[in-house]
Amino acid sequence: MPKRKVALKRQTPSNPDKWASAVAEAKAKFKVYPSAYANAYAAKRYKAMGGGWRGPNNRVKSNG
């Protein structure tokens, strides 16, 4: 039986223009993009601009 490829659903920005602006700021600020620091900076700037995310909830569920 052949193995199936499972498509992982990811969250996507609800406002792509604001996300592009935040990524441009991160690229200007950091020498290396993509990096963990640059992506975190871009996400924080995007949220500060009023952006949001669409897609599945990827939070860790507690066992309690």
PQR file of N, CA, C, O and H, with PARSE charges and radii, in Angstrom:
ATOM      1  N   MET A   1       0.854  -1.175   0.000 -0.4000 1.5000
ATOM      2  CA  MET A   1       0.000   0.000   0.000 -0.0000 2.0000
ATOM      3  C   MET A   1       0.903   1.244   0.000  0.5500 1.7000
ATOM      4  O   MET A   1       1.787   1.355   0.850 -0.5500 1.4000
ATOM      5  N   PRO A   2       0.698   2.170  -0.931 -0.5600 1.5000
ATOM      6  CA  PRO A   2       1.546   3.368  -0.993  0.2800 2.0000
ATOM      7  C   PRO A   2       1.255   4.310   0.167  0.5500 1.7000
ATOM      8  O   PRO A   2       0.130   4.408   0.656 -0.5500 1.4000
ATOM      9  N   LYS A   3       2.307   4.997   0.586 -0.4000 1.5000
ATOM     10  CA  LYS A   3       2.154   5.967   1.670 -0.0000 2.0000
ATOM     11  C   LYS A   3       1.510   7.233   1.124  0.5500 1.7000
ATOM     12  O   LYS A   3       1.780   7.653  -0.001 -0.5500 1.4000
ATOM     13  H   LYS A   3       3.221   4.918   0.188  0.4000 1.0000
ATOM     14  N   ARG A   4       0.653   7.829   1.943 -0.4000 1.5000
ATOM     15  CA  ARG A   4       0.027   9.093   1.571 -0.0000 2.0000
ATOM     16  C   ARG A   4       0.842  10.254   2.096  0.5500 1.7000
ATOM     17  O   ARG A   4       1.434  10.176   3.172 -0.5500 1.4000
ATOM     18  H   ARG A   4       0.434   7.488   2.857  0.4000 1.0000
ATOM     19  N   LYS A   5       0.868  11.305   1.350 -0.4000 1.5000
ATOM     20  CA  LYS A   5       1.483  12.537   1.830 -0.0000 2.0000
ATOM     21  C   LYS A   5       0.408  13.359   2.521  0.5500 1.7000
ATOM     22  O   LYS A   5      -0.669  13.585   1.969 -0.5500 1.4000
ATOM     23  H   LYS A   5       0.387  11.369   0.475  0.4000 1.0000
ATOM     24  N   VAL A   6       0.706  13.795   3.709 -0.4000 1.5000
ATOM     25  CA  VAL A   6      -0.253  14.577   4.479 -0.0000 2.0000
ATOM     26  C   VAL A   6       0.150  16.044   4.388  0.5500 1.7000
ATOM     27  O   VAL A   6       1.281  16.405   4.713 -0.5500 1.4000
ATOM     28  H   VAL A   6       1.581  13.611   4.157  0.4000 1.0000
ATOM     29  N   ALA A   7      -0.762  16.868   3.953 -0.4000 1.5000
ATOM     30  CA  ALA A   7      -0.497  18.298   3.858 -0.0000 2.0000
ATOM     31  C   ALA A   7      -0.675  18.916   5.240  0.5500 1.7000
ATOM     32  O   ALA A   7      -1.734  18.787   5.854 -0.5500 1.4000
ATOM     33  H   ALA A   7      -1.681  16.574   3.689  0.4000 1.0000
ATOM     34  N   LEU A   8       0.358  19.580   5.722 -0.4000 1.5000
ATOM     35  CA  LEU A   8       0.277  20.256   7.007 -0.0000 2.0000
ATOM     36  C   LEU A   8      -0.363  21.620   6.794  0.5500 1.7000
ATOM     37  O   LEU A   8       0.073  22.392   5.940 -0.5500 1.4000
ATOM     38  H   LEU A   8       1.219  19.684   5.224  0.4000 1.0000
ATOM     39  N   LYS A   9      -1.381  21.907   7.561 -0.4000 1.5000
ATOM     40  CA  LYS A   9      -2.021  23.206   7.468 -0.0000 2.0000
ATOM     41  C   LYS A   9      -1.312  24.157   8.398  0.5500 1.7000
ATOM     42  O   LYS A   9      -1.048  23.831   9.556 -0.5500 1.4000
ATOM     43  H   LYS A   9      -1.736  21.280   8.255  0.4000 1.0000
ATOM     44  N   ARG A  10      -1.008  25.315   7.898 -0.4000 1.5000
ATOM     45  CA  ARG A  10      -0.300  26.314   8.681 -0.0000 2.0000
ATOM     46  C   ARG A  10      -1.150  27.562   8.800  0.5500 1.7000
ATOM     47  O   ARG A  10      -2.054  27.809   8.002 -0.5500 1.4000
ATOM     48  H   ARG A  10      -1.222  25.579   6.957  0.4000 1.0000
ATOM     49  N   GLN A  11      -0.836  28.329   9.805 -0.4000 1.5000
ATOM     50  CA  GLN A  11      -1.504  29.607   9.944 -0.0000 2.0000
ATOM     51  C   GLN A  11      -0.948  30.557   8.900  0.5500 1.7000
ATOM     52  O   GLN A  11       0.244  30.532   8.595 -0.5500 1.4000
ATOM     53  H   GLN A  11      -0.102  28.129  10.453  0.4000 1.0000
ATOM     54  N   THR A  12      -1.815  31.390   8.359 -0.4000 1.5000
ATOM     55  CA  THR A  12      -1.418  32.363   7.360 -0.0000 2.0000
ATOM     56  C   THR A  12      -1.822  33.744   7.845  0.5500 1.7000
ATOM     57  O   THR A  12      -2.796  33.878   8.587 -0.5500 1.4000
ATOM     58  H   THR A  12      -2.783  31.410   8.607  0.4000 1.0000
ATOM     59  N   PRO A  13      -1.093  34.771   7.440 -0.5600 1.5000
ATOM     60  CA  PRO A  13      -1.458  36.122   7.870  0.2800 2.0000
ATOM     61  C   PRO A  13      -2.791  36.545   7.266  0.5500 1.7000
ATOM     62  O   PRO A  13      -3.066  36.279   6.096 -0.5500 1.4000
ATOM     63  N   SER A  14      -3.613  37.205   8.072 -0.4000 1.5000
ATOM     64  CA  SER A  14      -4.914  37.645   7.592 -0.0000 2.0000
ATOM     65  C   SER A  14      -4.794  38.909   6.740  0.5500 1.7000
ATOM     66  O   SER A  14      -5.707  39.233   5.982 -0.5500 1.4000
ATOM     67  H   SER A  14      -3.390  37.421   9.022  0.4000 1.0000
ATOM     68  N   ASN A  15      -3.685  39.616   6.859 -0.4000 1.5000
ATOM     69  CA  ASN A  15      -3.446  40.808   6.046 -0.0000 2.0000
ATOM     70  C   ASN A  15      -2.056  40.693   5.414  0.5500 1.7000
ATOM     71  O   ASN A  15      -1.074  41.110   6.028 -0.5500 1.4000
ATOM     72  H   ASN A  15      -2.943  39.352   7.475  0.4000 1.0000
ATOM     73  N   PRO A  16      -1.951  40.141   4.212 -0.5600 1.5000
ATOM     74  CA  PRO A  16      -0.643  39.913   3.590  0.2800 2.0000
ATOM     75  C   PRO A  16       0.180  41.180   3.367  0.5500 1.7000
ATOM     76  O   PRO A  16       1.409  41.120   3.394 -0.5500 1.4000
ATOM     77  N   ASP A  17      -0.469  42.327   3.148 -0.4000 1.5000
ATOM     78  CA  ASP A  17       0.276  43.568   2.942 -0.0000 2.0000
ATOM     79  C   ASP A  17       1.024  43.989   4.204  0.5500 1.7000
ATOM     80  O   ASP A  17       2.182  44.404   4.140 -0.5500 1.4000
ATOM     81  H   ASP A  17      -1.467  42.377   3.126  0.4000 1.0000
ATOM     82  N   LYS A  18       0.355  43.879   5.351 -0.4000 1.5000
ATOM     83  CA  LYS A  18       1.016  44.212   6.621 -0.0000 2.0000
ATOM     84  C   LYS A  18       2.137  43.226   6.919  0.5500 1.7000
ATOM     85  O   LYS A  18       3.191  43.617   7.420 -0.5500 1.4000
ATOM     86  H   LYS A  18      -0.585  43.542   5.403  0.4000 1.0000
ATOM     87  N   TRP A  19       1.915  41.940   6.611 -0.4000 1.5000
ATOM     88  CA  TRP A  19       2.949  40.936   6.845 -0.0000 2.0000
ATOM     89  C   TRP A  19       4.169  41.231   5.974  0.5500 1.7000
ATOM     90  O   TRP A  19       5.300  41.116   6.447 -0.5500 1.4000
ATOM     91  H   TRP A  19       1.058  41.622   6.204  0.4000 1.0000
ATOM     92  N   ALA A  20       3.965  41.603   4.727 -0.4000 1.5000
ATOM     93  CA  ALA A  20       5.078  41.928   3.827 -0.0000 2.0000
ATOM     94  C   ALA A  20       5.857  43.131   4.358  0.5500 1.7000
ATOM     95  O   ALA A  20       7.083  43.171   4.262 -0.5500 1.4000
ATOM     96  H   ALA A  20       3.046  41.695   4.342  0.4000 1.0000
ATOM     97  N   SER A  21       5.150  44.105   4.914 -0.4000 1.5000
ATOM     98  CA  SER A  21       5.804  45.274   5.494 -0.0000 2.0000
ATOM     99  C   SER A  21       6.642  44.891   6.709  0.5500 1.7000
ATOM    100  O   SER A  21       7.762  45.375   6.871 -0.5500 1.4000
ATOM    101  H   SER A  21       4.154  44.073   4.992  0.4000 1.0000
ATOM    102  N   ALA A  22       6.102  44.025   7.558 -0.4000 1.5000
ATOM    103  CA  ALA A  22       6.829  43.584   8.751 -0.0000 2.0000
ATOM    104  C   ALA A  22       8.067  42.773   8.368  0.5500 1.7000
ATOM    105  O   ALA A  22       9.116  42.905   8.999 -0.5500 1.4000
ATOM    106  H   ALA A  22       5.192  43.632   7.426  0.4000 1.0000
ATOM    107  N   VAL A  23       7.949  41.942   7.346 -0.4000 1.5000
ATOM    108  CA  VAL A  23       9.098  41.157   6.881 -0.0000 2.0000
ATOM    109  C   VAL A  23      10.160  42.076   6.291  0.5500 1.7000
ATOM    110  O   VAL A  23      11.353  41.847   6.489 -0.5500 1.4000
ATOM    111  H   VAL A  23       7.097  41.835   6.833  0.4000 1.0000
ATOM    112  N   ALA A  24       9.746  43.107   5.572 -0.4000 1.5000
ATOM    113  CA  ALA A  24      10.699  44.065   5.006 -0.0000 2.0000
ATOM    114  C   ALA A  24      11.465  44.786   6.118  0.5500 1.7000
ATOM    115  O   ALA A  24      12.668  45.015   5.999 -0.5500 1.4000
ATOM    116  H   ALA A  24       8.776  43.293   5.411  0.4000 1.0000
ATOM    117  N   GLU A  25      10.768  45.141   7.194 -0.4000 1.5000
ATOM    118  CA  GLU A  25      11.442  45.761   8.338 -0.0000 2.0000
ATOM    119  C   GLU A  25      12.459  44.807   8.953  0.5500 1.7000
ATOM    120  O   GLU A  25      13.567  45.215   9.301 -0.5500 1.4000
ATOM    121  H   GLU A  25       9.790  44.955   7.291  0.4000 1.0000
ATOM    122  N   ALA A  26      12.088  43.548   9.085 -0.4000 1.5000
ATOM    123  CA  ALA A  26      12.994  42.562   9.674 -0.0000 2.0000
ATOM    124  C   ALA A  26      14.220  42.351   8.788  0.5500 1.7000
ATOM    125  O   ALA A  26      15.336  42.224   9.294 -0.5500 1.4000
ATOM    126  H   ALA A  26      11.188  43.216   8.803  0.4000 1.0000
ATOM    127  N   LYS A  27      14.021  42.314   7.478 -0.4000 1.5000
ATOM    128  CA  LYS A  27      15.145  42.147   6.553 -0.0000 2.0000
ATOM    129  C   LYS A  27      16.098  43.327   6.621  0.5500 1.7000
ATOM    130  O   LYS A  27      17.309  43.152   6.479 -0.5500 1.4000
ATOM    131  H   LYS A  27      13.115  42.418   7.068  0.4000 1.0000
ATOM    132  N   ALA A  28      15.567  44.532   6.838 -0.4000 1.5000
ATOM    133  CA  ALA A  28      16.406  45.721   6.946 -0.0000 2.0000
ATOM    134  C   ALA A  28      17.160  45.753   8.276  0.5500 1.7000
ATOM    135  O   ALA A  28      18.276  46.269   8.341 -0.5500 1.4000
ATOM    136  H   ALA A  28      14.584  44.674   6.954  0.4000 1.0000
ATOM    137  N   LYS A  29      16.568  45.214   9.321 -0.4000 1.5000
ATOM    138  CA  LYS A  29      17.172  45.285  10.650 -0.0000 2.0000
ATOM    139  C   LYS A  29      18.219  44.201  10.899  0.5500 1.7000
ATOM    140  O   LYS A  29      19.223  44.457  11.562 -0.5500 1.4000
ATOM    141  H   LYS A  29      15.662  44.795   9.268  0.4000 1.0000
ATOM    142  N   PHE A  30      17.998  42.996  10.376 -0.4000 1.5000
ATOM    143  CA  PHE A  30      18.878  41.866  10.649 -0.0000 2.0000
ATOM    144  C   PHE A  30      19.706  41.504   9.421  0.5500 1.7000
ATOM    145  O   PHE A  30      19.226  41.593   8.292 -0.5500 1.4000
ATOM    146  H   PHE A  30      17.182  42.788   9.837  0.4000 1.0000
ATOM    147  N   LYS A  31      20.950  41.096   9.648 -0.4000 1.5000
ATOM    148  CA  LYS A  31      21.826  40.704   8.541 -0.0000 2.0000
ATOM    149  C   LYS A  31      21.367  39.404   7.900  0.5500 1.7000
ATOM    150  O   LYS A  31      21.460  39.240   6.683 -0.5500 1.4000
ATOM    151  H   LYS A  31      21.340  41.023  10.566  0.4000 1.0000
ATOM    152  N   VAL A  32      20.870  38.477   8.721 -0.4000 1.5000
ATOM    153  CA  VAL A  32      20.465  37.170   8.223 -0.0000 2.0000
ATOM    154  C   VAL A  32      18.942  37.057   8.300  0.5500 1.7000
ATOM    155  O   VAL A  32      18.347  37.188   9.370 -0.5500 1.4000
ATOM    156  H   VAL A  32      20.794  38.610   9.709  0.4000 1.0000
ATOM    157  N   TYR A  33      18.335  36.815   7.153 -0.4000 1.5000
ATOM    158  CA  TYR A  33      16.898  36.524   7.117 -0.0000 2.0000
ATOM    159  C   TYR A  33      16.706  35.377   6.154  0.5500 1.7000
ATOM    160  O   TYR A  33      17.204  35.468   5.032 -0.5500 1.4000
ATOM    161  H   TYR A  33      18.819  36.709   6.285  0.4000 1.0000
ATOM    162  N   PRO A  34      16.037  34.327   6.498 -0.5600 1.5000
ATOM    163  CA  PRO A  34      15.266  34.112   7.709  0.2800 2.0000
ATOM    164  C   PRO A  34      16.138  33.591   8.852  0.5500 1.7000
ATOM    165  O   PRO A  34      17.064  32.805   8.647 -0.5500 1.4000
ATOM    166  N   SER A  35      15.824  34.040  10.023 -0.4000 1.5000
ATOM    167  CA  SER A  35      16.416  33.519  11.253 -0.0000 2.0000
ATOM    168  C   SER A  35      15.340  33.573  12.328  0.5500 1.7000
ATOM    169  O   SER A  35      14.309  34.224  12.156 -0.5500 1.4000
ATOM    170  H   SER A  35      15.072  34.678  10.189  0.4000 1.0000
ATOM    171  N   ALA A  36      15.584  32.895  13.417 -0.4000 1.5000
ATOM    172  CA  ALA A  36      14.591  32.858  14.489 -0.0000 2.0000
ATOM    173  C   ALA A  36      14.328  34.262  15.034  0.5500 1.7000
ATOM    174  O   ALA A  36      13.181  34.631  15.285 -0.5500 1.4000
ATOM    175  H   ALA A  36      16.421  32.367  13.556  0.4000 1.0000
ATOM    176  N   TYR A  37      15.392  35.038  15.216 -0.4000 1.5000
ATOM    177  CA  TYR A  37      15.229  36.387  15.752 -0.0000 2.0000
ATOM    178  C   TYR A  37      14.478  37.287  14.770  0.5500 1.7000
ATOM    179  O   TYR A  37      13.603  38.056  15.170 -0.5500 1.4000
ATOM    180  H   TYR A  37      16.324  34.738  15.012  0.4000 1.0000
ATOM    181  N   ALA A  38      14.819  37.190  13.500 -0.4000 1.5000
ATOM    182  CA  ALA A  38      14.177  38.031  12.491 -0.0000 2.0000
ATOM    183  C   ALA A  38      12.700  37.670  12.331  0.5500 1.7000
ATOM    184  O   ALA A  38      11.858  38.558  12.194 -0.5500 1.4000
ATOM    185  H   ALA A  38      15.530  36.566  13.175  0.4000 1.0000
ATOM    186  N   ASN A  39      12.382  36.379  12.348 -0.4000 1.5000
ATOM    187  CA  ASN A  39      10.988  35.970  12.222 -0.0000 2.0000
ATOM    188  C   ASN A  39      10.172  36.384  13.440  0.5500 1.7000
ATOM    189  O   ASN A  39       9.020  36.796  13.306 -0.5500 1.4000
ATOM    190  H   ASN A  39      13.066  35.658  12.459  0.4000 1.0000
ATOM    191  N   ALA A  40      10.763  36.278  14.626 -0.4000 1.5000
ATOM    192  CA  ALA A  40      10.071  36.708  15.841 -0.0000 2.0000
ATOM    193  C   ALA A  40       9.822  38.216  15.799  0.5500 1.7000
ATOM    194  O   ALA A  40       8.757  38.688  16.195 -0.5500 1.4000
ATOM    195  H   ALA A  40      11.699  35.943  14.735  0.4000 1.0000
ATOM    196  N   TYR A  41      10.813  38.963  15.317 -0.4000 1.5000
ATOM    197  CA  TYR A  41      10.665  40.413  15.193 -0.0000 2.0000
ATOM    198  C   TYR A  41       9.548  40.752  14.206  0.5500 1.7000
ATOM    199  O   TYR A  41       8.720  41.622  14.477 -0.5500 1.4000
ATOM    200  H   TYR A  41      11.679  38.579  14.996  0.4000 1.0000
ATOM    201  N   ALA A  42       9.526  40.069  13.069 -0.4000 1.5000
ATOM    202  CA  ALA A  42       8.502  40.324  12.057 -0.0000 2.0000
ATOM    203  C   ALA A  42       7.114  40.004  12.604  0.5500 1.7000
ATOM    204  O   ALA A  42       6.171  40.762  12.373 -0.5500 1.4000
ATOM    205  H   ALA A  42      10.199  39.362  12.849  0.4000 1.0000
ATOM    206  N   ALA A  43       6.977  38.902  13.321 -0.4000 1.5000
ATOM    207  CA  ALA A  43       5.682  38.523  13.883 -0.0000 2.0000
ATOM    208  C   ALA A  43       5.221  39.539  14.924  0.5500 1.7000
ATOM    209  O   ALA A  43       4.041  39.885  14.980 -0.5500 1.4000
ATOM    210  H   ALA A  43       7.743  38.286  13.509  0.4000 1.0000
ATOM    211  N   LYS A  44       6.149  40.013  15.741 -0.4000 1.5000
ATOM    212  CA  LYS A  44       5.798  40.994  16.767 -0.0000 2.0000
ATOM    213  C   LYS A  44       5.379  42.325  16.133  0.5500 1.7000
ATOM    214  O   LYS A  44       4.411  42.943  16.575 -0.5500 1.4000
ATOM    215  H   LYS A  44       7.107  39.732  15.696  0.4000 1.0000
ATOM    216  N   ARG A  45       6.100  42.764  15.106 -0.4000 1.5000
ATOM    217  CA  ARG A  45       5.747  43.996  14.402 -0.0000 2.0000
ATOM    218  C   ARG A  45       4.389  43.859  13.708  0.5500 1.7000
ATOM    219  O   ARG A  45       3.584  44.791  13.706 -0.5500 1.4000
ATOM    220  H   ARG A  45       6.887  42.262  14.747  0.4000 1.0000
ATOM    221  N   TYR A  46       4.148  42.692  13.122 -0.4000 1.5000
ATOM    222  CA  TYR A  46       2.888  42.434  12.430 -0.0000 2.0000
ATOM    223  C   TYR A  46       1.716  42.520  13.398  0.5500 1.7000
ATOM    224  O   TYR A  46       0.692  43.124  13.080 -0.5500 1.4000
ATOM    225  H   TYR A  46       4.802  41.935  13.123  0.4000 1.0000
ATOM    226  N   LYS A  47       1.860  41.919  14.582 -0.4000 1.5000
ATOM    227  CA  LYS A  47       0.807  41.987  15.587 -0.0000 2.0000
ATOM    228  C   LYS A  47       0.609  43.425  16.070  0.5500 1.7000
ATOM    229  O   LYS A  47      -0.522  43.842  16.319 -0.5500 1.4000
ATOM    230  H   LYS A  47       2.692  41.429  14.841  0.4000 1.0000
ATOM    231  N   ALA A  48       1.708  44.193  16.206 -0.4000 1.5000
ATOM    232  CA  ALA A  48       1.616  45.586  16.638 -0.0000 2.0000
ATOM    233  C   ALA A  48       0.897  46.442  15.594  0.5500 1.7000
ATOM    234  O   ALA A  48       0.238  47.421  15.942 -0.5500 1.4000
ATOM    235  H   ALA A  48       2.627  43.855  16.004  0.4000 1.0000
ATOM    236  N   MET A  49       1.023  46.075  14.315 -0.4000 1.5000
ATOM    237  CA  MET A  49       0.331  46.797  13.239 -0.0000 2.0000
ATOM    238  C   MET A  49      -1.156  46.454  13.186  0.5500 1.7000
ATOM    239  O   MET A  49      -1.913  47.085  12.449 -0.5500 1.4000
ATOM    240  H   MET A  49       1.558  45.280  14.032  0.4000 1.0000
ATOM    241  N   GLY A  50      -1.570  45.470  13.955 -0.4000 1.5000
ATOM    242  CA  GLY A  50      -2.974  45.076  13.969 -0.0000 2.0000
ATOM    243  C   GLY A  50      -3.271  43.853  13.132  0.5500 1.7000
ATOM    244  O   GLY A  50      -4.432  43.562  12.845 -0.5500 1.4000
ATOM    245  H   GLY A  50      -0.955  44.957  14.554  0.4000 1.0000
ATOM    246  N   GLY A  51      -2.248  43.144  12.742 -0.4000 1.5000
ATOM    247  CA  GLY A  51      -2.443  41.943  11.931 -0.0000 2.0000
ATOM    248  C   GLY A  51      -2.868  40.759  12.778  0.5500 1.7000
ATOM    249  O   GLY A  51      -2.662  40.740  13.992 -0.5500 1.4000
ATOM    250  H   GLY A  51      -1.305  43.381  12.976  0.4000 1.0000
ATOM    251  N   GLY A  52      -3.457  39.780  12.130 -0.4000 1.5000
ATOM    252  CA  GLY A  52      -3.892  38.562  12.799 -0.0000 2.0000
ATOM    253  C   GLY A  52      -3.530  37.351  11.954  0.5500 1.7000
ATOM    254  O   GLY A  52      -2.890  37.478  10.910 -0.5500 1.4000
ATOM    255  H   GLY A  52      -3.624  39.795  11.144  0.4000 1.0000
ATOM    256  N   TRP A  53      -3.941  36.184  12.410 -0.4000 1.5000
ATOM    257  CA  TRP A  53      -3.612  34.944  11.720 -0.0000 2.0000
ATOM    258  C   TRP A  53      -4.874  34.143  11.450  0.5500 1.7000
ATOM    259  O   TRP A  53      -5.831  34.192  12.223 -0.5500 1.4000
ATOM    260  H   TRP A  53      -4.461  36.080  13.258  0.4000 1.0000
ATOM    261  N   ARG A  54      -4.868  33.407  10.347 -0.4000 1.5000
ATOM    262  CA  ARG A  54      -5.947  32.501   9.976 -0.0000 2.0000
ATOM    263  C   ARG A  54      -5.381  31.104   9.901  0.5500 1.7000
ATOM    264  O   ARG A  54      -4.220  30.918   9.536 -0.5500 1.4000
ATOM    265  H   ARG A  54      -4.091  33.368   9.719  0.4000 1.0000
ATOM    266  N   GLY A  55      -6.179  30.134  10.238 -0.4000 1.5000
ATOM    267  CA  GLY A  55      -5.749  28.750  10.105 -0.0000 2.0000
ATOM    268  C   GLY A  55      -5.988  27.972  11.379  0.5500 1.7000
ATOM    269  O   GLY A  55      -6.638  28.459  12.304 -0.5500 1.4000
ATOM    270  H   GLY A  55      -7.122  30.285  10.534  0.4000 1.0000
ATOM    271  N   PRO A  56      -5.456  26.746  11.424 -0.5600 1.5000
ATOM    272  CA  PRO A  56      -5.695  25.890  12.588  0.2800 2.0000
ATOM    273  C   PRO A  56      -4.968  26.398  13.825  0.5500 1.7000
ATOM    274  O   PRO A  56      -3.931  27.055  13.736 -0.5500 1.4000
ATOM    275  N   ASN A  57      -5.532  26.080  14.962 -0.4000 1.5000
ATOM    276  CA  ASN A  57      -4.913  26.433  16.231 -0.0000 2.0000
ATOM    277  C   ASN A  57      -3.788  25.448  16.496  0.5500 1.7000
ATOM    278  O   ASN A  57      -4.026  24.241  16.513 -0.5500 1.4000
ATOM    279  H   ASN A  57      -6.375  25.546  15.034  0.4000 1.0000
ATOM    280  N   ASN A  58      -2.573  25.928  16.701 -0.4000 1.5000
ATOM    281  CA  ASN A  58      -1.436  25.044  16.905 -0.0000 2.0000
ATOM    282  C   ASN A  58      -0.878  25.117  18.329  0.5500 1.7000
ATOM    283  O   ASN A  58       0.298  24.833  18.553 -0.5500 1.4000
ATOM    284  H   ASN A  58      -2.380  26.909  16.687  0.4000 1.0000
ATOM    285  N   ARG A  59      -1.711  25.492  19.271 -0.4000 1.5000
ATOM    286  CA  ARG A  59      -1.258  25.574  20.655 -0.0000 2.0000
ATOM    287  C   ARG A  59      -1.175  24.186  21.261  0.5500 1.7000
ATOM    288  O   ARG A  59      -1.921  23.284  20.879 -0.5500 1.4000
ATOM    289  H   ARG A  59      -2.667  25.722  19.089  0.4000 1.0000
ATOM    290  N   VAL A  60      -0.263  24.021  22.208 -0.4000 1.5000
ATOM    291  CA  VAL A  60      -0.074  22.753  22.888 -0.0000 2.0000
ATOM    292  C   VAL A  60      -1.181  22.581  23.916  0.5500 1.7000
ATOM    293  O   VAL A  60      -1.458  23.494  24.694 -0.5500 1.4000
ATOM    294  H   VAL A  60       0.342  24.754  22.519  0.4000 1.0000
ATOM    295  N   LYS A  61      -1.811  21.421  23.921 -0.4000 1.5000
ATOM    296  CA  LYS A  61      -2.889  21.155  24.872 -0.0000 2.0000
ATOM    297  C   LYS A  61      -2.293  20.543  26.139  0.5500 1.7000
ATOM    298  O   LYS A  61      -1.403  19.695  26.079 -0.5500 1.4000
ATOM    299  H   LYS A  61      -1.587  20.680  23.288  0.4000 1.0000
ATOM    300  N   SER A  62      -2.807  20.996  27.290 -0.4000 1.5000
ATOM    301  CA  SER A  62      -2.317  20.467  28.546 -0.0000 2.0000
ATOM    302  C   SER A  62      -3.058  19.178  28.901  0.5500 1.7000
ATOM    303  O   SER A  62      -4.186  18.958  28.459 -0.5500 1.4000
ATOM    304  H   SER A  62      -3.530  21.685  27.338  0.4000 1.0000
ATOM    305  N   ASN A  63      -2.424  18.344  29.692 -0.4000 1.5000
ATOM    306  CA  ASN A  63      -3.026  17.076  30.108 -0.0000 2.0000
ATOM    307  C   ASN A  63      -3.762  17.181  31.430  0.5500 1.7000
ATOM    308  O   ASN A  63      -4.114  16.156  32.014 -0.5500 1.4000
ATOM    309  H   ASN A  63      -1.509  18.522  30.052  0.4000 1.0000
ATOM    310  N   GLY A  64      -4.004  18.380  31.916 -0.4000 1.5000
ATOM    311  CA  GLY A  64      -4.606  18.519  33.230 -0.0000 2.0000
ATOM    312  C   GLY A  64      -5.992  18.885  33.286  0.5500 1.7000
ATOM    313  O   GLY A  64      -6.552  19.016  34.374 -0.5500 1.4000
ATOM    314  H   GLY A  64      -3.718  19.213  31.442  0.4000 1.0000
TER
END
